[in-house]
Amino acid sequence: MKRVVYGLNPVRELVTGRPQTVSVVYLAPGAAGPPSRQLVDLCKNRRVTLEERERHELDALAGPDARHQGVVAITGEFSYAELEDVLDALDERGEPALLVVLDSVQDPQNLGAVVRSTHVLGGHAVVIGKDRAAPVTPAAVKASAGATEHLPVVRVTNVARAVDDVKEHGIWTVAAVMSPDAPAPSDVDLKGPIALVLGAEGKGLRPLVEKSCDLKVRIPMSGRVASLNVSAAAAILLYEAARQRGEAG
């Protein structure tokens, strides 16, 4: 099954990381500027077919509300990673794991933003559920700025069971909660192998998933807004983990 990827950065990262999966890249006539020229050169170097299409045709491919920037790629179905493969690879590398597990996050923009933050801040994978959760859609790829083409995204049937599987590999699971009794991220040791577990916007983690986690953490907040967007919360926790590990300047 084919899928659509749109936007200059996502298409560039797709062609860079998985050129063999790209059927064709469509570019609007008259597209100019260094990013467009770089994409044309990249397609030629990677032997990816490049064709011109009118903007109304790209609108139809990407969707009327999509900001495709005059670039649309047709590629193969997104390839999700297997959790055991990710965990086994981390065991072999011998470096402390940094995973993000999302429970029932249904907004593809938030999913894409979390994948982007995870990739940029040194994370190894994002785990999502199959049910009541956003899959990797074209909107998620666009929001990730193409990070979905470089970072493993795992899709599991049961998030609570996935948390248990992660723990069996010696990875501590840290639940992001709203409880005033939970410590701040800076008061929790995030230097070792960890998985940050975050829930859906508004609802938070489901009780069974939260109960499965080893530790809880709360992001201190002030002001009148009750909570953070899940992608913002993930970025804060990922940055704190990177800071503690000496990876964030």
N, C-alpha and C positions, 0 to 999 in steps of 0.2 A: 504494500500500500504506500502510495506516494504522500509526501507532506510538503508544505510550503514553509519557507523561511524567508523573512523579509527584513529590510533595513541594511544599511551599509556595513555596520560592525558585525551583526550576526552572520551575514552572508560571507563576509571576509573570513571570519573565524571558521565557518563551515568549510569553505574552500581550502583554507590553510590546514585544518585538522583532519577532514574526511573528504578529500577531493574525489576519491573513487566512488562515493555514494551520490555525487551530484549529477543529475541528469542534464540540467541546463540552468544557466543564469540569464535572466531577462533584465535588460537595462533600458530605461526610457531614452528616447532619442534626445540628443543635446545635453545629456548629463555631463557636467563638467566639474572642474575642481580636482585637487590632488587626490582625495579619497576615491573618487570615481575612476580616475586614471590608474591609481594603484590597484584597484580591483580588476580592471581590464588586464593589466600586466600580470597580475597573479593568476587569473583564469588561463591566460595564454601559457604561463610557465607550468601550471599544473594540468594543462591539457583538458580544461573544463570548457564545454561548449558555451559560447556567449552569443546571445541574440538580442536584437532590439525589439521592443514591444511598446505600443502607445500606452500612455499613462492610464487611460480608461481600462485597458486590458489588465494592467497591473493592479488597478483598483479591484477588478473582478476576481483576480486570483488571491489577493491578500485580504480582501474584505473592505467595505466602503469606509470604515473608520480607522483602518490601519495606516500608520505613518511609515510607508515603505521606502521613502526617500528615492524612489525611482529604481529600486533594485528588488527583484524577487527571484529566489532560487527554488527549483523543484528537486527534491532529494528523496531518499528512502525513508521508511518509517523509523522513528526515533528508537535507538537501541538502549534500553535500560540495562543497567548493570545488575549482577546478582550479588546479594548481600554477602554470601559466603566467599565469593571471589574477592570482594573488596577487603573483607576481614583477613583472609588468607594473605593477600598482598601486603597488608599492613604488618602482619606478623613477620613476613619475610624481610621487610624493609627495616624493621626494628626501631622505628621512630614513633613517638607518642601520637596516637590517633587523635584526630579532631574531626568529628562527624556532626552533622545536624540532622535531627529527626523531626519531621513535621507531622503533627497529628490533625487531620481534618482541615487543612488549609485549602480553601476552595477558590481563592483568587489567583489566577495565573500570573498576574503582574507581581503579586507578592512572592509567589514561587520563584519566578525569574530573578527578582531582586535578591532573594535569599541565596540562590545558586551563585549569583554574581559576587555577593559578599563573601561567601564560603570560599570561592576560588581565589579571590583577591587577597584574603586574609589567611591563606595557608591551610584551609580545610581540605579534607580528603574525599568527602562524598556527602550527598544529601539523600536522605531516605524519606520517601513519601508513601502513603497508603493508596490502594487501588480504589477503594470506595469512599464516597463523600469527600473527595480531595481532587484538586486540580492536577491533571496530567501535564506533561510537557507539550504545550500547544505553541503555535506560532507567536502568540502574544507573550508567552513565558520566555521563549527564545529571545524575542526582541528586548524584553525587560532585563534579561541576563546579559545583554550586550554580546551575545555569542558564547558566554561561559558554559552553556549547556553542551557545547561541542568539545569541551576540554575536561570537565569535571564529571565523574561518575554520578549518575542519578539512579537510585535504587527504588523500585516500586514493589511493595510487599502487600500481602493479603491481610496481615494482622500486625498493626503497629506495636501493640503491647508485646506480642511474641518476638517481634524484631528487637525490641528493647532488651528482652531476656537473652536473645542470641548475642547481642553486642556485649552484654555483661559477661557471658561465658568466655569471651575472648579477653577478659581482664580490662575491659573499658568501663570506666565509671560513667554512669548516666546522670545528667544534671537537668532537672526539670525547672523551667522558667514558670514561676507562679506569681500570684498577686498577694500572697499571704504576708502580713506585716511582720510575722515572726521569722521569715526566711532571711538569711544573710544577704548582704550585697555581693555582687560579683567579685569585687576586690578583696572580700574576706574569705573567698573560697579558693582552694588550690586548683587551678586549671592548667597546671603545667604538665601533668601526666596525661595518659590516654583518656579522653573524655568524649562523650556524645551529648551535645546540647539538645534538649527535647522541648519543643515549643508547640503550643496549641493554636487553635483557630482564633481569628479576630473576635473579640467579645466573649466567646465561650471559654477560651483557654483549653487546657488539657482535659481530656476525658478522665474520670476518676480512676479507671483501671490502668491507664497509661501512666498517670501521675504516681499511682501507688507502686508501679513497677520500678520507678527510678530510685537511685541510691541517695541522691542529694537534691535539695531544692535551693533555688536562688531567686532573689527579687531585685529588679532594677529600681533603685530609688527614683522617685518622681515628685515633682512639685507642680503647682498650677491646677487648673480646673478640669483638665482633660483626664479621664479616668485611666486610660491605658495607652500603650504605644502600639502602633502598627507592628504586626509580627515580623515584617522584614526589617524594620528599624530595631526592634528588640534583638533579633538575630545578629545584626551588624554590631550592636553594642557588646553582646556577649562574645562574639568572635574576636572583636578587637581586644577585649580584656584578656582573652586566652592568648592571643598573639603577643600582647604586651608582657604578660607574665613569662612567656617563653622567650622574650627578647627578640621577637620577630617584627614588632611594630615600632617604627621610629617616632 
